[in-house]
Amino acid sequence: MADAKSPTHILQNEETLAAIMVRVKRAQGQLGGVVRMLEEGRSCDEIVTQMSAVSKAVHTAAFTLISASLEECIIEGRSDQKAVSEKLQKLFLSLA
């Protein structure tokens, strides 16, 4: 949880939030599939392919969250817009 001095943004766009949640839930299901594949002794290439799909889904959800938050931050004209934008950019770079 962020401290009181740290600039934050909470995404307000319900449609974007719903799309992100769908993607994360899909990744959650895919990750469960990875566990089952490991338990079943499936091949390494099959498991890694599934892990790659999980990774892509999670990264896409994160990038979508960051870009939508940046857009809202700019549109809102917040007084701490620069600080929030810098924080979101750092989050973006942490995914790269």
DAWO-V224459 format. One record per helix or strand of 3 or more residues. SS is the DSSP state (alpha for helix, beta for strand). FROM is the first residue (numbers start at 1). LEN is the number of residues. If there is no record, write none. Layout:
SS:FROM:LEN, SS:FROM:LEN
This chain:
alpha:14:27, alpha:44:33, alpha:81:15
